[in-house]
């Protein structure tokens, strides 16, 4: 679904929950309805857009759950839903509860007010952030941090460029990915621009994929578009074909390149032989695929495989030996037959 713009009659730069909502509406709403309404208030306060699918992912609901919750609040007159001519949801109008007549809301029994006295700390305690052991781990950015990042002039220009490349409005999670690449990985605006172009040229528009590529570049010490260009072009097409055959879509690591070089240079296998090993690997395991493929290709190399046709001959021979071994292990064949001198045995019986 398309991105939804959330707006209301009044605006304050804070997440404010009306007391009337707590007194009159909260008791009757279920867990999903409450979470979704409060999330809409938070997104509206931060001036961020969202979508039905993003809300569903946020709380592990289905899109139908989200739509049911939205229609519940519309029925209770806390919001109105905007649709286009094709009946697609395009906007959510959060109504001002203070401007709504109390007769519009469901009745609620009177509850005596409860006072909470919060002690003021004598001295503000500094917040110590826990250190992350992984230098490339993505921080859990808050919406306020994201808002500050988005308000920067250079960042706004970068987000605009990204939206032009991707041909869509960036979601908060996608903006957080660019924030991570800029903030944590230290990529310049030019390098992020090149990163997005590089990924799109390879048919990859997912920001999570771009994150993985960016981490790989950061690990390789790449800091400029020139270095990135040199890095991505240092491998020939065969390397990427083998990566794809193993279900890998990222730039190869040095360890992966070492394996591929071993297969193509040391073993001197043709691509179709390597592709056959990759096919068996993908069907057999989801993890450690390079190690698994290397074990197959090493055994083929020792067996003298040079072409794809040799593989079938090798497997036919293996099946033949397996069948012969099974036959030799048959219990009947293992029985040791005795040989008797029946003439001597008959004389012995008659003498008795």
C-alpha positions as a LaTeX table, in Angstrom:
\begin{tabular}{lrrr}
\hline
Residue & $x$ (\AA) & $y$ (\AA) & $z$ (\AA) \\
\hline
Unk1 & 0.00 & 0.00 & 0.00 \\
Unk2 & 1.05 & 3.65 & $-0.47$ \\
Unk3 & 2.51 & 5.85 & 2.27 \\
Unk4 & $-0.14$ & 7.48 & 4.47 \\
Unk5 & 0.07 & 11.07 & 5.66 \\
Unk6 & $-1.17$ & 11.54 & 9.25 \\
Unk7 & $-2.50$ & 14.96 & 10.27 \\
Unk8 & $-4.83$ & 16.51 & 12.81 \\
Unk9 & $-6.56$ & 19.79 & 13.66 \\
Unk10 & $-3.90$ & 21.04 & 16.09 \\
Unk11 & $-0.19$ & 20.30 & 16.39 \\
Unk12 & 2.36 & 20.39 & 19.20 \\
Unk13 & 5.94 & 19.17 & 19.01 \\
Unk14 & 5.37 & 16.43 & 21.56 \\
Unk15 & 3.53 & 13.16 & 21.97 \\
Unk16 & 0.46 & 14.28 & 23.88 \\
Unk17 & $-2.28$ & 11.87 & 24.90 \\
Unk18 & $-5.57$ & 13.47 & 25.82 \\
Unk19 & $-6.89$ & 12.76 & 29.32 \\
Unk20 & $-10.27$ & 12.33 & 27.72 \\
Unk21 & $-8.89$ & 9.49 & 25.60 \\
Unk22 & $-7.66$ & 7.76 & 28.77 \\
Unk23 & $-10.90$ & 8.38 & 30.67 \\
Unk24 & $-13.45$ & 7.57 & 27.99 \\
Unk25 & $-11.89$ & 5.45 & 25.23 \\
Unk26 & $-9.01$ & 3.41 & 26.55 \\
Unk27 & $-11.07$ & 1.05 & 28.70 \\
Unk28 & $-13.18$ & $-0.23$ & 25.79 \\
Unk29 & $-10.32$ & $-0.69$ & 23.28 \\
Unk30 & $-8.38$ & $-3.89$ & 22.86 \\
Unk31 & $-4.60$ & $-4.26$ & 22.80 \\
Unk32 & $-4.20$ & $-3.86$ & 19.03 \\
Unk33 & $-6.50$ & $-0.83$ & 18.85 \\
Unk34 & $-4.61$ & 0.94 & 21.65 \\
Unk35 & $-1.16$ & 0.25 & 20.23 \\
Unk36 & $-2.09$ & 1.40 & 16.76 \\
Unk37 & $-3.78$ & 4.61 & 17.92 \\
Unk38 & $-0.86$ & 5.56 & 20.19 \\
Unk39 & 1.59 & 4.81 & 17.37 \\
Unk40 & $-0.37$ & 7.11 & 15.05 \\
Unk41 & $-0.16$ & 9.89 & 17.64 \\
Unk42 & 3.62 & 9.37 & 17.94 \\
Unk43 & 4.19 & 9.39 & 14.17 \\
Unk44 & 2.04 & 12.50 & 13.80 \\
Unk45 & 4.04 & 14.28 & 16.53 \\
Unk46 & 7.31 & 13.51 & 14.74 \\
Unk47 & 5.82 & 14.57 & 11.37 \\
Unk48 & 6.64 & 11.19 & 9.85 \\
Unk49 & 4.62 & 9.19 & 7.36 \\
Unk50 & 3.79 & 5.52 & 7.64 \\
Unk51 & 1.73 & 2.84 & 5.92 \\
Unk52 & $-0.62$ & 0.02 & 6.85 \\
Unk53 & 2.09 & $-2.56$ & 6.06 \\
Unk54 & 4.67 & $-0.78$ & 8.24 \\
Unk55 & 2.26 & $-0.60$ & 11.17 \\
Unk56 & 1.54 & $-4.32$ & 10.72 \\
Unk57 & 5.28 & $-5.11$ & 10.75 \\
Unk58 & 5.83 & $-2.85$ & 13.75 \\
Unk59 & 3.45 & $-4.81$ & 15.99 \\
Unk60 & 3.48 & $-8.19$ & 14.23 \\
Unk61 & $-0.15$ & $-7.82$ & 13.10 \\
Unk62 & $-1.73$ & $-8.53$ & 9.75 \\
Unk63 & $-2.77$ & $-5.63$ & 7.53 \\
Unk64 & $-6.40$ & $-6.64$ & 8.12 \\
Unk65 & $-5.80$ & $-6.26$ & 11.88 \\
Unk66 & $-4.51$ & $-2.73$ & 11.30 \\
Unk67 & $-7.43$ & $-1.77$ & 9.05 \\
Unk68 & $-9.93$ & $-3.15$ & 11.59 \\
Unk69 & $-8.32$ & $-1.04$ & 14.32 \\
Unk70 & $-8.40$ & 2.08 & 12.14 \\
Unk71 & $-12.08$ & 1.55 & 11.32 \\
Unk72 & $-12.80$ & 1.01 & 15.03 \\
Unk73 & $-11.36$ & 4.42 & 15.88 \\
Unk74 & $-13.16$ & 5.99 & 12.91 \\
Unk75 & $-16.42$ & 4.53 & 14.21 \\
Unk76 & $-15.66$ & 6.09 & 17.61 \\
Unk77 & $-14.98$ & 9.43 & 15.84 \\
Unk78 & $-11.34$ & 9.74 & 16.96 \\
Unk79 & $-10.15$ & 9.82 & 13.38 \\
Unk80 & $-11.37$ & 9.87 & 9.81 \\
Unk81 & $-9.90$ & 7.84 & 6.94 \\
Unk82 & $-9.24$ & 9.45 & 3.56 \\
Unk83 & $-9.57$ & 7.40 & 0.36 \\
Unk84 & $-8.77$ & 8.13 & $-3.26$ \\
Unk85 & $-11.10$ & 7.47 & $-6.18$ \\
Unk86 & $-9.93$ & 3.85 & $-6.33$ \\
Unk87 & $-10.92$ & 3.33 & $-2.67$ \\
Unk88 & $-7.26$ & 3.16 & $-1.57$ \\
Unk89 & $-6.47$ & 4.49 & 1.91 \\
Unk90 & $-4.29$ & 7.60 & 1.44 \\
Unk91 & $-4.64$ & 9.58 & 4.66 \\
Unk92 & $-5.58$ & 9.49 & 8.33 \\
Unk93 & $-7.09$ & 12.57 & 9.97 \\
Unk94 & $-6.63$ & 12.47 & 13.75 \\
Unk95 & $-9.42$ & 14.51 & 15.29 \\
Unk96 & $-8.95$ & 16.96 & 18.15 \\
Unk97 & $-10.62$ & 15.35 & 21.15 \\
Unk98 & $-10.92$ & 18.70 & 22.93 \\
Unk99 & $-13.08$ & 19.96 & 20.08 \\
Unk100 & $-15.31$ & 16.88 & 20.05 \\
Unk101 & $-18.55$ & 16.90 & 22.00 \\
Unk102 & $-18.56$ & 14.57 & 24.97 \\
Unk103 & $-21.93$ & 13.25 & 23.81 \\
Unk104 & $-20.18$ & 11.71 & 20.77 \\
Unk105 & $-18.09$ & 9.44 & 22.95 \\
Unk106 & $-19.24$ & 6.24 & 24.64 \\
Unk107 & $-20.42$ & 6.70 & 28.20 \\
Unk108 & $-18.00$ & 6.00 & 31.03 \\
Unk109 & $-18.50$ & 5.73 & 34.76 \\
Unk110 & $-16.93$ & 8.40 & 36.95 \\
Unk111 & $-13.54$ & 7.58 & 38.42 \\
Unk112 & $-12.09$ & 9.66 & 41.25 \\
Unk113 & $-8.92$ & 11.50 & 40.15 \\
Unk114 & $-5.63$ & 9.97 & 41.27 \\
Unk115 & $-2.63$ & 12.19 & 42.04 \\
Unk116 & 0.94 & 11.08 & 41.40 \\
Unk117 & 3.76 & 12.92 & 43.11 \\
Unk118 & 7.03 & 12.42 & 41.28 \\
Unk119 & 10.17 & 13.12 & 43.38 \\
Unk120 & 12.63 & 15.48 & 41.71 \\
Unk121 & 16.18 & 14.12 & 41.58 \\
Unk122 & 18.73 & 16.18 & 43.44 \\
Unk123 & 21.24 & 15.84 & 40.62 \\
Unk124 & 20.72 & 14.68 & 37.09 \\
Unk125 & 22.41 & 11.34 & 36.53 \\
Unk126 & 24.18 & 11.11 & 33.18 \\
Unk127 & 22.92 & 8.40 & 30.87 \\
Unk128 & 25.63 & 5.89 & 30.04 \\
Unk129 & 25.03 & 4.06 & 26.80 \\
Unk130 & 25.97 & 0.44 & 26.68 \\
Unk131 & 28.86 & $-0.16$ & 24.34 \\
Unk132 & 28.16 & $-2.38$ & 21.35 \\
Unk133 & 30.80 & $-5.01$ & 20.78 \\
Unk134 & 30.10 & $-5.20$ & 17.05 \\
Unk135 & 31.47 & $-2.01$ & 15.43 \\
Unk136 & 29.07 & $-2.48$ & 12.52 \\
Unk137 & 25.91 & $-3.15$ & 14.58 \\
Unk138 & 22.97 & $-0.93$ & 13.71 \\
Unk139 & 21.84 & 1.23 & 16.66 \\
Unk140 & 18.18 & 1.43 & 17.64 \\
Unk141 & 17.57 & 5.01 & 16.52 \\
Unk142 & 14.65 & 6.83 & 18.11 \\
Unk143 & 12.10 & 8.83 & 16.14 \\
Unk144 & 13.51 & 12.03 & 17.65 \\
Unk145 & 17.01 & 11.15 & 16.43 \\
Unk146 & 15.59 & 10.37 & 13.02 \\
Unk147 & 13.75 & 13.68 & 12.97 \\
Unk148 & 16.97 & 15.57 & 13.78 \\
Unk149 & 18.81 & 13.66 & 11.07 \\
Unk150 & 16.09 & 14.42 & 8.55 \\
Unk151 & 16.10 & 18.15 & 9.36 \\
Unk152 & 19.79 & 18.54 & 8.38 \\
Unk153 & 20.19 & 20.26 & 5.01 \\
Unk154 & 22.73 & 17.78 & 3.61 \\
Unk155 & 20.62 & 14.87 & 4.82 \\
Unk156 & 17.46 & 16.26 & 3.25 \\
Unk157 & 19.29 & 16.51 & $-0.05$ \\
Unk158 & 20.54 & 12.92 & 0.30 \\
Unk159 & 17.08 & 11.58 & 1.17 \\
Unk160 & 15.66 & 13.42 & $-1.82$ \\
Unk161 & 18.27 & 11.83 & $-4.12$ \\
Unk162 & 17.50 & 8.38 & $-2.66$ \\
Unk163 & 13.78 & 8.88 & $-3.28$ \\
Unk164 & 14.49 & 9.84 & $-6.88$ \\
Unk165 & 16.55 & 6.69 & $-7.42$ \\
Unk166 & 14.02 & 4.43 & $-5.71$ \\
Unk167 & 11.04 & 6.31 & $-7.17$ \\
Unk168 & 9.11 & 6.32 & $-3.91$ \\
Unk169 & 8.81 & 8.09 & $-0.56$ \\
Unk170 & 11.18 & 6.61 & 2.00 \\
Unk171 & 9.64 & 4.93 & 5.03 \\
Unk172 & 11.02 & 5.61 & 8.53 \\
Unk173 & 12.82 & 2.25 & 8.54 \\
Unk174 & 14.45 & 3.09 & 5.18 \\
Unk175 & 15.51 & 6.49 & 6.46 \\
Unk176 & 17.04 & 4.76 & 9.48 \\
Unk177 & 19.09 & 2.60 & 7.11 \\
Unk178 & 20.54 & 5.68 & 5.41 \\
Unk179 & 21.03 & 7.26 & 8.84 \\
Unk180 & 23.00 & 4.17 & 9.91 \\
Unk181 & 25.19 & 4.21 & 6.78 \\
Unk182 & 25.93 & 7.91 & 7.26 \\
Unk183 & 26.19 & 8.03 & 11.06 \\
Unk184 & 27.66 & 4.66 & 12.09 \\
Unk185 & 29.62 & 3.69 & 8.98 \\
Unk186 & 30.73 & 7.25 & 8.28 \\
Unk187 & 29.88 & 7.25 & 4.56 \\
Unk188 & 30.02 & 10.60 & 2.81 \\
Unk189 & 27.12 & 11.93 & 0.77 \\
Unk190 & 28.97 & 11.09 & $-2.47$ \\
Unk191 & 29.73 & 7.53 & $-1.32$ \\
Unk192 & 26.10 & 6.90 & $-0.31$ \\
Unk193 & 25.02 & 8.28 & $-3.69$ \\
Unk194 & 27.36 & 5.83 & $-5.43$ \\
Unk195 & 26.22 & 2.97 & $-3.16$ \\
Unk196 & 22.57 & 3.47 & $-4.07$ \\
Unk197 & 23.39 & 3.68 & $-7.79$ \\
Unk198 & 25.54 & 0.53 & $-7.59$ \\
Unk199 & 22.82 & $-1.50$ & $-5.87$ \\
Unk200 & 20.05 & $-0.30$ & $-8.19$ \\
Unk201 & 22.19 & $-1.16$ & $-11.23$ \\
Unk202 & 22.34 & $-4.72$ & $-9.88$ \\
Unk203 & 18.55 & $-4.78$ & $-9.53$ \\
Unk204 & 18.61 & $-4.39$ & $-5.73$ \\
Unk205 & 16.36 & $-1.66$ & $-4.31$ \\
Unk206 & 16.05 & $-3.02$ & $-0.77$ \\
Unk207 & 17.73 & $-0.77$ & 1.82 \\
Unk208 & 18.60 & $-3.83$ & 3.92 \\
Unk209 & 20.64 & $-5.14$ & 0.99 \\
Unk210 & 22.33 & $-1.74$ & 0.70 \\
Unk211 & 23.19 & $-1.92$ & 4.41 \\
Unk212 & 24.98 & $-5.26$ & 3.87 \\
Unk213 & 26.95 & $-3.90$ & 0.92 \\
Unk214 & 27.84 & $-0.77$ & 2.91 \\
Unk215 & 29.09 & $-2.87$ & 5.86 \\
Unk216 & 31.22 & $-4.94$ & 3.48 \\
Unk217 & 32.73 & $-1.76$ & 2.01 \\
Unk218 & 33.36 & $-0.36$ & 5.47 \\
Unk219 & 35.16 & $-3.57$ & 6.47 \\
Unk220 & 37.33 & $-3.20$ & 3.36 \\
Unk221 & 38.25 & 0.37 & 4.35 \\
Unk222 & 36.42 & 2.03 & 1.46 \\
Unk223 & 35.78 & 5.73 & 2.07 \\
Unk224 & 35.43 & 7.25 & $-1.43$ \\
Unk225 & 33.45 & 6.46 & $-4.61$ \\
Unk226 & 36.77 & 5.96 & $-6.44$ \\
Unk227 & 37.81 & 3.23 & $-4.02$ \\
Unk228 & 34.36 & 1.64 & $-4.26$ \\
Unk229 & 34.53 & 1.63 & $-8.06$ \\
Unk230 & 37.92 & $-0.06$ & $-8.01$ \\
Unk231 & 36.72 & $-2.61$ & $-5.46$ \\
Unk232 & 33.52 & $-3.67$ & $-7.25$ \\
Unk233 & 35.30 & $-4.06$ & $-10.59$ \\
Unk234 & 38.23 & $-6.15$ & $-9.38$ \\
Unk235 & 36.29 & $-9.39$ & $-9.77$ \\
Unk236 & 35.31 & $-10.82$ & $-13.14$ \\
Unk237 & 31.82 & $-11.99$ & $-14.06$ \\
Unk238 & 32.59 & $-15.62$ & $-13.13$ \\
Unk239 & 32.97 & $-14.68$ & $-9.47$ \\
Unk240 & 29.53 & $-13.10$ & $-9.33$ \\
Unk241 & 28.01 & $-16.00$ & $-11.32$ \\
Unk242 & 29.34 & $-18.44$ & $-8.70$ \\
Unk243 & 28.09 & $-16.19$ & $-5.89$ \\
Unk244 & 24.62 & $-16.18$ & $-7.46$ \\
Unk245 & 24.72 & $-19.97$ & $-7.95$ \\
Unk246 & 25.23 & $-20.31$ & $-4.18$ \\
Unk247 & 22.38 & $-17.91$ & $-3.45$ \\
Unk248 & 24.69 & $-15.04$ & $-2.52$ \\
Unk249 & 23.82 & $-11.55$ & $-3.78$ \\
Unk250 & 26.35 & $-9.48$ & $-1.84$ \\
Unk251 & 29.85 & $-8.47$ & $-2.81$ \\
Unk252 & 32.16 & $-11.45$ & $-2.11$ \\
Unk253 & 34.33 & $-11.39$ & 0.99 \\
Unk254 & 38.03 & $-12.18$ & 0.83 \\
Unk255 & 37.40 & $-15.70$ & 2.19 \\
Unk256 & 34.76 & $-16.35$ & $-0.47$ \\
Unk257 & 37.10 & $-15.10$ & $-3.18$ \\
Unk258 & 39.79 & $-17.49$ & $-1.88$ \\
Unk259 & 37.42 & $-20.44$ & $-2.30$ \\
Unk260 & 36.40 & $-19.37$ & $-5.80$ \\
Unk261 & 40.03 & $-18.85$ & $-6.84$ \\
Unk262 & 40.83 & $-22.35$ & $-5.55$ \\
Unk263 & 38.07 & $-23.87$ & $-7.69$ \\
Unk264 & 38.81 & $-21.92$ & $-10.86$ \\
Unk265 & 42.61 & $-21.68$ & $-10.70$ \\
Unk266 & 43.97 & $-24.56$ & $-8.59$ \\
Unk267 & 41.36 & $-27.14$ & $-9.57$ \\
Unk268 & 40.90 & $-25.54$ & $-13.02$ \\
Unk269 & 37.23 & $-26.51$ & $-13.09$ \\
Unk270 & 34.96 & $-25.24$ & $-15.81$ \\
Unk271 & 32.03 & $-23.14$ & $-14.64$ \\
Unk272 & 29.46 & $-25.86$ & $-15.34$ \\
Unk273 & 31.27 & $-28.24$ & $-12.97$ \\
Unk274 & 31.30 & $-25.60$ & $-10.22$ \\
Unk275 & 27.64 & $-24.81$ & $-10.95$ \\
Unk276 & 26.77 & $-28.52$ & $-10.49$ \\
Unk277 & 28.42 & $-28.49$ & $-7.05$ \\
Unk278 & 26.56 & $-25.27$ & $-6.19$ \\
Unk279 & 23.23 & $-26.87$ & $-7.16$ \\
Unk280 & 23.85 & $-29.78$ & $-4.80$ \\
Unk281 & 24.97 & $-27.39$ & $-2.06$ \\
Unk282 & 21.89 & $-25.16$ & $-2.24$ \\
Unk283 & 19.62 & $-28.22$ & $-2.05$ \\
Unk284 & 21.55 & $-29.64$ & 0.91 \\
Unk285 & 22.13 & $-26.70$ & 3.26 \\
Unk286 & 21.36 & $-23.06$ & 4.05 \\
Unk287 & 24.54 & $-22.49$ & 6.05 \\
Unk288 & 28.28 & $-22.68$ & 5.34 \\
Unk289 & 27.62 & $-23.13$ & 1.65 \\
Unk290 & 31.16 & $-22.29$ & 0.53 \\
Unk291 & 32.62 & $-24.93$ & 2.85 \\
Unk292 & 30.06 & $-27.52$ & 1.68 \\
Unk293 & 30.68 & $-26.78$ & $-2.01$ \\
Unk294 & 34.43 & $-26.92$ & $-1.42$ \\
Unk295 & 34.14 & $-30.44$ & 0.03 \\
Unk296 & 32.24 & $-31.58$ & $-3.07$ \\
Unk297 & 34.66 & $-30.00$ & $-5.51$ \\
Unk298 & 37.70 & $-31.30$ & $-3.60$ \\
Unk299 & 36.37 & $-34.87$ & $-3.82$ \\
Unk300 & 35.68 & $-34.43$ & $-7.54$ \\
Unk301 & 39.17 & $-33.05$ & $-8.08$ \\
Unk302 & 40.71 & $-36.09$ & $-6.35$ \\
Unk303 & 38.49 & $-38.38$ & $-8.44$ \\
Unk304 & 39.77 & $-36.82$ & $-11.66$ \\
Unk305 & 36.64 & $-34.93$ & $-12.70$ \\
Unk306 & 37.32 & $-32.45$ & $-15.51$ \\
Unk307 & 33.95 & $-32.00$ & $-17.23$ \\
Unk308 & 30.31 & $-32.16$ & $-16.22$ \\
Unk309 & 29.97 & $-35.49$ & $-18.02$ \\
Unk310 & 32.59 & $-36.96$ & $-15.66$ \\
Unk311 & 30.28 & $-36.25$ & $-12.73$ \\
Unk312 & 27.58 & $-38.58$ & $-14.01$ \\
Unk313 & 30.11 & $-41.36$ & $-14.68$ \\
Unk314 & 31.49 & $-40.89$ & $-11.16$ \\
Unk315 & 28.02 & $-41.09$ & $-9.61$ \\
Unk316 & 27.09 & $-44.15$ & $-11.69$ \\
Unk317 & 30.25 & $-45.89$ & $-10.49$ \\
Unk318 & 29.46 & $-44.90$ & $-6.92$ \\
Unk319 & 25.95 & $-46.37$ & $-7.14$ \\
Unk320 & 27.34 & $-49.56$ & $-8.70$ \\
Unk321 & 29.89 & $-50.00$ & $-5.88$ \\
Unk322 & 27.21 & $-49.24$ & $-3.33$ \\
Unk323 & 24.95 & $-51.95$ & $-4.74$ \\
Unk324 & 27.82 & $-54.46$ & $-4.83$ \\
Unk325 & 28.70 & $-53.69$ & $-1.23$ \\
Unk326 & 25.09 & $-54.14$ & $-0.17$ \\
Unk327 & 24.97 & $-57.50$ & $-1.89$ \\
Unk328 & 28.18 & $-58.68$ & $-0.22$ \\
Unk329 & 26.75 & $-57.76$ & 3.17 \\
Unk330 & 23.63 & $-59.91$ & 2.61 \\
Unk331 & 23.17 & $-62.37$ & 5.51 \\
Unk332 & 22.65 & $-65.32$ & 3.21 \\
Unk333 & 25.93 & $-64.65$ & 1.43 \\
Unk334 & 27.68 & $-64.19$ & 4.76 \\
Unk335 & 26.63 & $-67.72$ & 5.93 \\
Unk336 & 29.65 & $-70.02$ & 5.89 \\
Unk337 & 28.60 & $-73.30$ & 4.28 \\
Unk338 & 30.10 & $-76.55$ & 5.61 \\
Unk339 & 31.41 & $-79.38$ & 3.39 \\
Unk340 & 30.79 & $-82.93$ & 4.60 \\
Unk341 & 32.20 & $-86.42$ & 3.56 \\
Unk342 & 28.81 & $-88.14$ & 3.30 \\
Unk343 & 30.32 & $-91.67$ & 2.70 \\
Unk344 & 32.38 & $-91.52$ & 5.94 \\
Unk345 & 29.38 & $-90.11$ & 7.80 \\
Unk346 & 27.14 & $-93.00$ & 6.59 \\
Unk347 & 29.66 & $-95.66$ & 7.72 \\
Unk348 & 29.87 & $-94.01$ & 11.15 \\
Unk349 & 26.11 & $-94.05$ & 11.55 \\
Unk350 & 25.83 & $-97.76$ & 10.48 \\
Unk351 & 28.56 & $-98.85$ & 12.90 \\
Unk352 & 26.54 & $-97.36$ & 15.75 \\
\hline
\end{tabular}
